Amino acid sequence: MESGSPAAPPAPSAVADALHSRATLMASVLGFFVVTLDAVVVNVALPTMRTDLGAGMTGLQWIVDGYTLAFAALLLSSGAFSDRLGARRAFGVGVAVFVAASLACGLAPGLGALVAARFVQGAAAAVMMPASMALIGQAFPDPIRRARAVAVWAMGGAVASTSGPVLGGLLNLVSWRLIFLVNLPVGIVALILLARARRSTRREVPFDWAGQTTAVLAMGGITYGIIEAGAVGMAPHVLAALAVGVVALAAFAVVQSRVRHPMVPPELVRSRTVLVASTSGFAFMVGNYGLPFVMSLYLQQHRGLTSFATGIAFLPMMLIGFCLTPFVARIVERFGARRLMTLGFFALATGLAAIAVLPPGVPVWVLSVLMVLVGLCGPLVIPPISGVLLNSVPEHLAGTASGVFHTSRQVGGALAVAVFGALLANPATFRSGVVVSLLAAAAVALCAAGASRFLKDPAIPQRKGN
């Protein structure tokens, strides 16, 4: 080629690959958006739902935990389901069911119907999450491009987290039902983009029925027992539910060590990265899921804020994640995931503890500023650990490893709402319940900061010009 002649255009196959990868990534981003949105948008509308539906604290907990519990209980199986059906098809099924369940939530005639639809939403989200990460792993095989794609994927969650409280508060001024109906157009666009993604490889992965059954019984029994304990104390049915949950949890551990094809393969159990990721996901959700639940009730019921004003109070906390997330991949390449995660959990613990010890009459803007420290945890923890996890497991275990990680997250969120709701159930001790809840979440964050020090940063090859 002569000097100065124009460069040859990209090969058609390269252009097609790039288009398929972008469509795959954007579909995954939108999926993560609606999954995250429905985890955070509900909190600011809870007092209105309580009035509209005649719900007590137990009912409000189930509106939140119906989604989270189904999400957590089915995630491990959903990883295997994604591998068997193919990540693209599994993601499409999950999005379609999620949209239908969102419509059912928006049209629910009463509390029971709403909670039932929330369970279906959570089940669909459980299918979507591991499939979305597996799709990214397949579309971006290069470690550097994959890490950056994960950072873009995390933007879906960051945007949802940022807009969720404000959007929920604004829509709630018209009707709380709109917070669910907003999922419909987003889900439809995700399905259109998914049609342009490449077909995914399907693998015959056995289904662990014993593991799935014991997992559902363990999570359901423990969560139900904690929620009911806050309402009625240690009644016989509460003790029975807790006993079933504990026995089922022990049975799950035994089953996973003995069955031929466990839900959690031994190589993942032995992986330090998977253990640190699971601990991090659990602690992150205890703080970042528990805080909005507690503070939404506190700000509206005890400080007199409207749902929209409550959403505005959360805005600085959410904006910091939105602003920082696009730069996380580059920061990780420079400083490593371990340092960022430790810093993120220390920020989370500091923010939670500071809010807990403030006097009751402190201005709301002070609470908003301190919640920024809590918001820092998201971008400093989730994208780094997600990228490290994807790069540390074989491709054929990507869906299952993703399921383990996100199960730990949802279990943390479900237990946080169950425990914190029980602490807030008695109006006479509401304020002390807020303090104990936030200090407990801070203690969990400190434990996660210690665990993150055991993470081994993978060696990522450097590219020229990067």
C-alpha positions in Angstrom: 0.0 0.0 0.0 1.3 3.4 -0.9 2.1 5.9 1.8 -0.8 8.2 2.6 -3.4 5.9 1.0 -6.6 5.4 3.1 -6.8 2.5 5.5 -8.7 -0.5 4.3 -12.3 -0.6 5.7 -13.0 -3.2 8.4 -14.0 -6.6 7.1 -17.7 -7.3 7.0 -17.4 -10.0 9.6 -15.6 -7.6 12.0 -18.4 -5.0 11.5 -21.1 -7.7 12.1 -19.3 -8.9 15.2 -19.1 -5.4 16.6 -22.8 -4.8 15.9 -23.8 -8.1 17.5 -21.6 -7.3 20.6 -23.1 -3.9 21.0 -26.6 -5.1 20.7 -25.9 -7.9 23.2 -24.4 -5.4 25.7 -27.2 -2.9 25.4 -29.8 -5.6 25.9 -27.9 -6.7 29.0 -27.7 -3.1 30.2 -31.5 -2.6 29.9 -32.1 -5.9 31.6 -29.9 -4.9 34.5 -31.7 -1.6 34.6 -35.2 -2.9 35.1 -34.0 -5.6 37.6 -32.2 -2.9 39.7 -35.0 -0.4 39.3 -37.6 -2.7 40.8 -35.3 -3.3 43.8 -35.0 0.4 44.6 -38.0 2.1 43.2 -40.5 0.5 45.6 -39.1 1.9 48.8 -40.2 5.5 48.5 -43.8 4.4 47.7 -44.1 2.1 50.7 -46.0 4.5 52.9 -48.5 5.2 50.1 -49.0 1.5 49.5 -49.6 1.0 53.2 -52.5 3.5 53.0 -53.8 2.3 49.7 -53.7 -1.4 50.4 -54.2 -1.4 54.1 -50.9 -3.1 54.7 -49.0 -3.2 58.0 -45.2 -3.5 58.3 -45.3 -7.2 57.5 -47.1 -6.5 54.3 -44.6 -3.8 53.3 -41.8 -6.2 54.0 -43.3 -8.8 51.7 -43.8 -6.3 48.9 -40.0 -5.8 49.0 -38.9 -9.3 50.0 -41.3 -11.2 47.7 -39.2 -9.9 44.8 -35.9 -10.3 46.5 -36.6 -13.8 48.0 -37.7 -15.3 44.7 -34.7 -13.7 43.1 -32.3 -15.2 45.6 -33.9 -18.6 45.9 -33.9 -19.3 42.1 -30.6 -17.6 41.1 -28.4 -20.7 41.5 -30.7 -22.9 39.4 -31.0 -20.0 36.9 -27.3 -20.2 36.2 -27.6 -23.8 35.2 -30.8 -22.9 33.3 -28.9 -20.3 31.4 -26.2 -22.8 30.4 -28.8 -25.4 29.3 -31.1 -23.1 27.4 -28.4 -20.8 26.1 -27.8 -17.4 27.6 -29.6 -15.5 24.8 -32.8 -17.6 25.0 -32.8 -17.6 28.8 -32.4 -13.9 28.9 -35.3 -13.4 26.5 -37.6 -15.7 28.5 -36.7 -13.8 31.7 -37.4 -10.4 30.1 -40.7 -11.4 28.7 -41.9 -12.9 32.0 -40.6 -9.8 33.9 -42.6 -7.5 31.7 -45.8 -9.5 32.2 -45.3 -9.6 36.0 -44.7 -5.9 36.0 -48.0 -5.4 34.3 -49.6 -7.6 36.9 -48.1 -5.5 39.7 -49.4 -2.3 38.2 -52.9 -3.7 37.9 -52.9 -5.7 41.2 -56.3 -5.3 43.0 -54.9 -5.9 46.5 -51.9 -6.7 48.7 -52.0 -10.5 48.0 -52.1 -10.1 44.2 -49.2 -7.5 44.4 -47.0 -9.8 46.5 -47.7 -12.8 44.2 -46.8 -10.7 41.2 -43.6 -9.5 43.0 -42.6 -13.2 43.5 -43.0 -13.8 39.7 -41.0 -10.6 39.0 -38.2 -11.9 41.3 -38.2 -15.3 39.5 -37.9 -13.6 36.1 -35.1 -11.4 37.4 -33.3 -14.5 38.6 -33.2 -15.8 35.1 -32.1 -12.5 33.6 -29.2 -11.7 35.8 -26.8 -14.7 35.2 -27.9 -14.9 31.6 -26.9 -11.2 31.1 -23.4 -11.7 32.5 -23.0 -14.9 30.5 -24.0 -13.0 27.3 -21.3 -10.4 28.0 -18.7 -13.0 28.6 -19.5 -14.6 25.3 -19.7 -11.4 23.4 -16.4 -10.0 24.8 -13.8 -12.8 25.1 -10.9 -10.4 25.5 -10.3 -9.7 29.2 -9.8 -5.9 28.9 -12.8 -5.4 26.6 -14.8 -7.7 28.9 -13.9 -5.6 32.0 -15.0 -2.5 30.2 -18.2 -4.1 29.0 -19.0 -5.1 32.6 -18.4 -1.4 33.6 -21.0 -0.4 30.9 -23.3 -3.1 32.0 -23.0 -1.8 35.6 -24.2 1.6 34.3 -27.6 0.1 33.8 -27.7 -0.6 37.5 -26.2 2.8 38.3 -28.8 4.7 36.2 -31.6 2.7 37.8 -30.2 3.3 41.3 -29.8 7.0 40.5 -33.2 7.6 39.0 -35.1 5.0 41.0 -35.9 6.9 44.2 -36.6 10.2 42.4 -38.6 8.5 39.6 -40.5 6.4 42.1 -41.3 9.5 44.2 -42.4 11.4 41.2 -44.6 8.6 39.8 -46.0 8.0 43.2 -47.5 11.5 43.3 -49.8 10.2 40.5 -50.1 6.6 41.4 -47.7 4.0 42.9 -48.9 1.6 40.1 -46.8 3.6 37.6 -43.6 2.5 39.2 -44.2 -1.0 37.8 -45.7 -0.1 34.5 -42.6 1.9 33.5 -40.8 -1.4 33.0 -42.9 -2.3 30.0 -41.3 -0.1 27.3 -37.8 -0.8 28.6 -38.4 -4.5 28.5 -39.7 -4.4 25.0 -36.7 -2.4 23.7 -34.4 -5.0 25.4 -36.1 -7.8 23.5 -35.8 -6.0 20.2 -32.0 -5.5 20.8 -31.7 -9.2 21.9 -33.0 -10.3 18.5 -29.7 -8.9 17.0 -27.5 -10.8 19.4 -25.7 -14.0 18.3 -27.1 -17.3 19.4 -25.5 -18.7 22.5 -24.0 -22.1 23.1 -26.3 -24.6 24.8 -24.9 -27.1 27.3 -26.5 -30.1 28.9 -26.2 -29.2 32.5 -28.1 -31.5 35.0 -30.6 -29.9 37.3 -30.1 -30.3 41.0 -33.7 -30.8 42.3 -32.6 -31.6 45.8 -30.3 -28.6 46.0 -33.0 -26.3 44.6 -35.7 -27.6 47.0 -33.5 -27.2 50.1 -32.4 -23.8 49.0 -36.0 -22.5 48.7 -36.9 -24.0 52.0 -33.9 -22.5 53.7 -34.3 -19.0 52.4 -38.1 -19.0 52.6 -38.2 -20.5 56.2 -35.6 -18.1 57.6 -37.0 -15.0 55.9 -40.6 -15.8 56.8 -39.6 -16.5 60.4 -37.7 -13.2 60.8 -40.5 -11.1 59.2 -43.2 -12.8 61.3 -41.1 -12.5 64.5 -41.2 -8.7 64.1 -45.0 -8.8 64.0 -46.0 -11.5 66.5 -42.9 -12.4 68.4 -41.6 -15.9 68.8 -44.9 -17.6 68.2 -45.0 -21.4 67.5 -45.3 -21.0 63.8 -42.4 -18.5 63.8 -40.2 -21.0 65.6 -41.3 -23.8 63.2 -40.4 -21.7 60.2 -37.0 -20.8 61.5 -36.4 -24.5 62.4 -37.4 -25.6 58.9 -35.0 -22.9 57.4 -32.1 -23.9 59.5 -32.6 -27.7 58.9 -33.0 -27.0 55.2 -29.8 -24.9 55.1 -27.8 -27.8 56.7 -29.5 -30.2 54.2 -28.4 -28.0 51.3 -24.8 -28.1 52.4 -24.9 -31.9 52.7 -26.6 -32.3 49.3 -24.1 -30.1 47.6 -21.2 -32.2 49.0 -22.8 -35.5 47.9 -24.8 -35.2 44.7 -23.2 -35.9 41.4 -24.1 -32.6 39.8 -24.5 -29.9 42.6 -25.9 -26.5 42.0 -22.6 -25.0 43.3 -19.8 -27.1 41.7 -16.8 -27.9 44.1 -14.4 -25.8 42.0 -16.5 -22.7 42.8 -16.7 -23.6 46.5 -12.9 -23.9 46.6 -12.3 -20.7 44.8 -11.1 -17.8 46.9 -12.4 -15.3 44.4 -15.9 -16.8 44.5 -15.9 -16.7 48.3 -14.8 -13.1 48.4 -17.3 -12.2 45.7 -20.1 -13.8 47.6 -19.2 -12.1 50.9 -18.9 -8.7 49.1 -22.3 -9.1 47.3 -24.0 -10.0 50.6 -22.5 -7.1 52.5 -23.1 -4.6 49.7 -26.8 -5.4 49.6 -27.2 -5.3 53.4 -26.1 -1.7 53.3 -27.3 -0.5 50.0 -30.7 -2.3 50.1 -31.3 -2.0 53.8 -30.6 1.8 54.0 -33.2 2.9 51.5 -35.8 0.7 53.2 -35.1 2.1 56.6 -34.6 5.7 55.6 -37.6 5.8 53.3 -39.9 4.9 56.2 -38.0 7.2 58.6 -38.0 10.3 56.4 -41.7 10.0 55.4 -43.3 8.8 58.7 -41.1 10.6 61.2 -39.7 13.6 59.3 -42.8 14.4 57.3 -41.3 14.3 53.8 -43.3 13.5 50.7 -42.3 10.5 48.5 -40.8 12.9 46.0 -38.8 14.8 48.6 -37.6 11.5 50.0 -36.4 10.6 46.5 -34.5 13.9 46.2 -32.9 13.2 49.6 -31.4 9.9 48.1 -30.3 11.7 44.9 -26.7 12.6 45.9 -26.1 9.0 47.1 -27.3 7.7 43.8 -25.6 10.3 41.6 -22.1 9.5 43.0 -22.4 5.9 41.6 -23.7 7.1 38.3 -20.8 9.6 37.9 -18.1 7.3 39.0 -19.1 4.0 37.4 -17.9 4.9 33.8 -14.3 5.4 35.0 -14.1 2.3 37.3 -12.6 -0.1 34.7 -9.7 2.3 34.0 -9.2 2.8 37.7 -9.1 -0.9 38.3 -6.5 -1.3 35.6 -4.4 1.2 37.5 -4.9 0.4 41.1 -6.4 -3.1 41.2 -9.8 -4.4 42.3 -8.8 -5.2 45.9 -7.9 -1.6 46.8 -11.1 -0.2 45.4 -13.2 -2.8 47.1 -11.6 -2.2 50.5 -12.1 1.5 50.1 -15.7 1.1 49.0 -16.6 -1.0 52.1 -14.9 1.4 54.5 -16.9 4.3 52.9 -20.1 2.2 53.3 -19.4 1.5 57.0 -18.5 5.1 57.8 -21.6 6.5 56.1 -24.0 4.0 57.9 -22.4 4.5 61.3 -22.4 8.3 60.9 -26.1 8.4 60.0 -26.9 6.1 62.9 -25.3 8.3 65.6 -26.7 11.6 64.4 -29.3 13.4 66.6 -32.9 12.9 65.5 -33.4 16.6 64.5 -30.4 16.9 62.2 -31.3 18.6 58.9 -32.2 16.3 56.0 -29.4 17.7 53.8 -26.9 16.4 56.3 -28.3 12.9 55.9 -28.1 13.3 52.1 -24.5 14.3 52.3 -23.6 11.3 54.5 -25.5 8.9 52.3 -23.0 9.8 49.5 -20.5 7.7 51.4 -22.9 4.8 51.1 -23.3 5.5 47.4 -19.6 5.2 46.8 -19.6 1.5 47.7 -21.5 0.5 44.5 -19.1 1.7 41.8 -16.0 0.8 44.0 -17.2 -2.8 44.6 -19.7 -4.3 42.1 -17.9 -3.6 38.7 -14.5 -4.6 40.0 -15.6 -7.9 41.7 -17.8 -8.7 38.7 -14.9 -8.3 36.3 -12.5 -10.4 38.5 -15.1 -13.1 38.9 -15.7 -13.4 35.1 -12.0 -13.6 34.4 -11.3 -16.1 37.1 -13.7 -18.9 36.2 -13.9 -21.1 33.0 -16.4 -19.9 30.4 -18.6 -23.0 30.9 -19.1 -22.0 34.6 -19.7 -18.3 33.9 -23.5 -18.6 34.3 -23.3 -20.7 37.5 -20.6 -18.4 39.0 -22.7 -15.4 38.2 -25.6 -17.1 39.9 -23.7 -17.8 43.1 -22.5 -14.1 43.2 -25.9 -12.6 42.7 -27.6 -15.1 45.0 -25.4 -13.8 47.8 -26.5 -10.3 46.9 -30.2 -11.0 47.0 -29.9 -13.1 50.2 -28.2 -10.0 51.8 -31.0 -7.8 50.6 -33.8 -10.1 51.7 -32.4 -10.7 55.2 -31.7 -6.9 55.6 -35.3 -6.1 54.9 -36.5 -9.0 57.1 -34.3 -8.1 60.1 -34.5 -4.3 59.8 -38.3 -4.5 59.3 -38.6 -6.6 62.4 -36.6 -4.0 64.3 -38.9 -1.2 63.0 -42.2 -3.0 63.5 -42.9 -1.5 67.0 -43.7 2.2 66.7 -42.5 2.8 70.3 -39.0 1.6 69.5 -38.8 2.8 65.9 -36.0 5.3 66.4 -33.8 2.8 68.3 -34.6 0.2 65.5 -33.2 2.6 62.9 -30.0 3.1 64.9 -29.5 -0.7 65.5 -30.3 -1.5 61.8 -27.7 1.0 60.5 -25.0 0.0 63.0 -25.5 -3.7 62.1 -25.2 -2.9 58.4 -22.0 -1.0 59.2 -20.5 -4.0 61.0 -21.3 -6.2 58.1 -19.5 -3.8 55.7 -16.4 -3.8 57.9 -16.3 -7.6 57.8 -16.5 -7.4 54.0 -13.7 -4.9 53.9 -11.5 -7.4 55.8 -12.5 -10.2 53.4 -11.7 -8.1 50.4 -8.0 -8.1 51.4 -7.9 -11.8 50.5 -8.8 -11.1 46.9 -6.1 -11.8 44.4 -6.0 -9.3 41.5 -5.7 -11.1 38.2 -2.8 -10.1 35.9 -4.4 -8.3 33.0 -2.2 -7.9 29.9 -1.7 -4.3 28.9 -2.4 -3.0 25.4 -0.3 -0.5 23.6 -1.9 2.9 23.5 -4.2 2.1 26.5 
